[in-house]
Amino acid sequence: MSVPTIRSLRREDVDAIQHICEQSPWVIMQFTVAEIEHLIATRPAVGAFDTVGNLQAWIMATTFTPPYVWLGGFGVPWHERQLAMSWLDLLLPAWYEALRARGVETIIYSGNDERNDWLRLPLLERGYDHLTTLRAYDKLGTHISFPGNQSFHVRRFDPHQDIPAILAIEALTFDPPWRFDAATLTEMAASYPFLVVAMTPDGELAGYQASLVEDAMGFFVRIAVHPRFQGQGVGARLMAAAMDFFAHNGVDRILLNAEEKNAPAHRLYERWGFELLEQRGFALWRSF
């Protein structure tokens, strides 16, 4: 390996990153190709380039809520596969420096299958620790099991008025590494095809739900209900709205993850026909 140039990724690197993502199996990619340009413009992202300027490896963040950040992507071209871990060792110090400069103290990395995620063991060997185990669920079809409490009105999320209420729900229902911040919610409002809130008859925000679609696959990203309104059919109301959205978008399979310890979420998903998969997801963490 010749001495590479390591620098922050820039907009002109998007095509090279996309090419590696599309051509090499040695890629961890927890985002879509369409998101690459936005991610390198807004998140710490570092690449290694050979002597003639060809991109040989890259690493970038996805969810960025300082002091937490999520390692969302790492990749090398096919011809560099045997040196993938060497490239990782070259990139990590520069990436960590960029993270610290932007207020990051803890890195999270998660995957859907702990037995087949090729980055998991290398990260454990490089100072990361196990944070939690994740359950993986899937559901075939978009059958609505329960209509939920119809007195709660479901509407599109409005970033100009809903963020304070959702941040309060986040603080009450999720541990810090899993919480969204205002900037993340604003980005989601611009990019998520389904991001809705449930409102009480008196106009109070009781919960929200976010989902994505890729091809014919639906991804159930987030559902949260304020503790004061739990047990009142709000979760079912939001689930039913999501199923309508998936049905109108041709989805025939829906996937989601949930923390192993989140028993109420497990009960909700299983009542809705989601089946627990044999594979187990995971989350790792490393603090500076």
N, C-alpha and C positions, 0 to 999 in steps of 0.2 A: 504494500500500500504506500503510494507516494504521499508526501505531506499535503493534506487537503487545506482548502480555505473554508473556514467555518464562520458563518455570518447569519444575521437575521434574514428570514425569508421576505421577499418583496413581491409586488404584484406581477413583475415580469417572470417570476418563477412558477406561476400558476400552471402553465401548460406542462412543464416538466413534472410537477407534482402529480397532475392529473394522469399523465402518461404512465408513471410508476404505479399509481393506484389501479389503473385499468389493465396493465400488462403483467404485473408481478404478483405472485401469491404471497410474497414476503412483505405484507402490508397489514397493519392494524389500522382500521379506518372506521371510526365511530361518528361518521358524518357522511353527507352526500357530496358528490363531485361538485354540485352547484354551490356548496357552502365554502369551498376552499378559499376563494378570493376574500370573502368576508372574514374568515377565521384568521388568515395571515395578516389582515389589515387591523384586526382588533385584539388578537391574542399573541402571547409570546410564542414564536415559532422560529426554529433554527434549522439550517441546512448545511451539508458538507458538499463541497464542490472540488472536482479534480483540477489539474493544472490547466486544462483548456476550458474550464467553466461548466462542465457537465455535472448535474446534480446526482450525487451518489447516495445520499441518505437525508432524511428529514424527520423532524419531530415537532409536534404542535399540540396546543391545548384546545379543548372544546369549552365546556362550562367554566367560566372564569368569574368567581365570586370571592375576591380576596378577603381573608387570608387563605382561601381554598382555591385550588385549580384542579381540573381533571385532565389527565393525560389522555388525549383523544385520538392520537395518530402517530404512527412511526412506520417508516417504510424504506426499503432499498430495492433497486432494480434486480431483476432475476440474475444477472451476471455477477451481482455482488452478494448473493445469498449466503455464501460460505463465510463472508466477513461481516454478516449482519450484526453480531454482538460486538465486534470491534468498532463498527460505526456507531453503535449505541453508546459505547464507552467514550467515544470522541464527542458525541453530541450532548450527552447529559450534563457535563459541567457548564457548557455555554448556555444551555437551556435553563439550568438552575440559576445561573447568574442573572439571566433575563427575568426569571420569575421573582427573584428577591428584589430586583429593582422596581418591580410593580406591586410590591406588598404581599407577595405570596409566602406563606409559612408552611403549608401542608399540601401535598400532592395526593390525589386519589386516582387510582386506576381500577376500572371494573371490566369484567368480561362475562359472557353468557354461559361459558362452559369451562370449568376449571381444569378438566382433564385434557382439553384440546386447544387451549389458548397458548400459543407458542411464546408469548411475551411474559406470561405469569412467572414461571420459574426464574428466568433471567432477572426480573425485577426483584424477586425475593432474594436472589443472590447478591443484589446490589443495594441492600439496605431497606427494602420495603417490607412491611409486615401485613399479615392478614387483618382486615378490618371487620368484615362481616360476610356471611353467606347469603346468596340471593336465590329465591325460588323462581323458576321459569314456568310460565303458564301459557297455554294456547287454547284458542276456541275456534272451531270450525263454524262458519256461518255467522249471521248477524241477528239471530233470534233474540227478541226482547223478552226476558223472563218476567220482569216486573215493571210496570209503568212508573213506579215511584210516586212521590207526593206531588200531585198536580197543582197544588196551591203554590208551589215554588216555580217561578218563571225562569226559564233558561234563555239567556241572550249572549251575544258576542261580547267577549272581554273588551273593555274600553281602557286603554292605558292611561288616559287622562283623568279617570276618576276611580278606577278599581285597584290600583296598585297598593295603596295603604292598607286596605282591607285584606288583600291577599297576602301581603307581607306579615300581617298579624296572624293569619291562619298558618303560614309557613312556620313562624316561630313557635306556635303552639302544637304543631303536629309532626315536625321533622327535626331530627338532630342537625346540628350546624353544617356538617359537610354536605347534606342533602338539600339544604334550603336554597331556593332561588332568591336573587336580589332584584332590585328595581330595574337595573340595566338588563338582566336576563329576561325578565318579564316583558320589557319593552321590545327586545329583539324577538321574543316568541310571538308577540302580537303582530309583528311585521312579516313573520315567516311561517307560522303554523297555520295550516288550513282549518284546524278546529281547535279553538281556544275559547271556552265559554264559562260563564258564571251562573250560579243558581241564586235567585233573589227571593227573599221572603215577600209575602203580600204587603208588608210595610216598607219594602225597598231596601232591606238590609242584605248585604252579600253573605251568603251562608256557605258557599263552597265553589270550587271550580274544577275544570277538567281540560286536559290537553291531549290531543292525539295527532298522529301523522299517518300518511299513506305513502307506500312505495310499491309501484306496480299494483298487484292485487293483494298486497299484504298490509294489514293495519297494525299500527304500533300504539298501544295505550300507554302514554308517557306519564301522566300524572292525574291523580284524583285526590282531592283534599276537601274535607268538610270541617268547619269550625266546631270544636268540641261542644259548644252550646246547642248545636243543631244536629248532632249525631243521634242516630236512632229514630229520626223523623222522616226517613224516606228520601233524604236529599241525595245520598250516594246513588240510590237506584234511579232517581230522576236524571242525574247526570249520566249514568251508565246507559239509560234508554236513549238519551239524546246522542250519545256517542255511537250507539248501534245504528241509529237512523243515518247519521253521517257516513258511517262505513258502508251501509247498504246502498246509499245514493252514489257512492264512489266505487262500486264494483268490488269491494273487499270480500274475500271468501275465507280468510284466516286472520286471526288477531293474536298478537303476541304481547306479553308484558312480563316485567320482573317485579318482585316484591322482596323486601328484606325477610329473612327467615323468622325473625322475632315478631313480625307484624301480623299477629293472629287475626285481628279484625279484618284486615285487607284480604287475607286468605279466605275467610268465610264469605266475604262479599263476592270475590271472584269465583269461588267454587259454586255458589248459589246461582251464578250467571252462566254456568256451563263451561267455565275455563277448567282445563285439565292440567294437573301438575305433571311436568315433564321429568324424565329421569335425570337429565343433566342439571347441574347446579352451577349457578353463577357465583360471582365472588367480587369483593372489592378489597384492594390493597391500599395502604397509605404509607407516606413517608413525610416526616417533618424535618425542617432545617434546624 
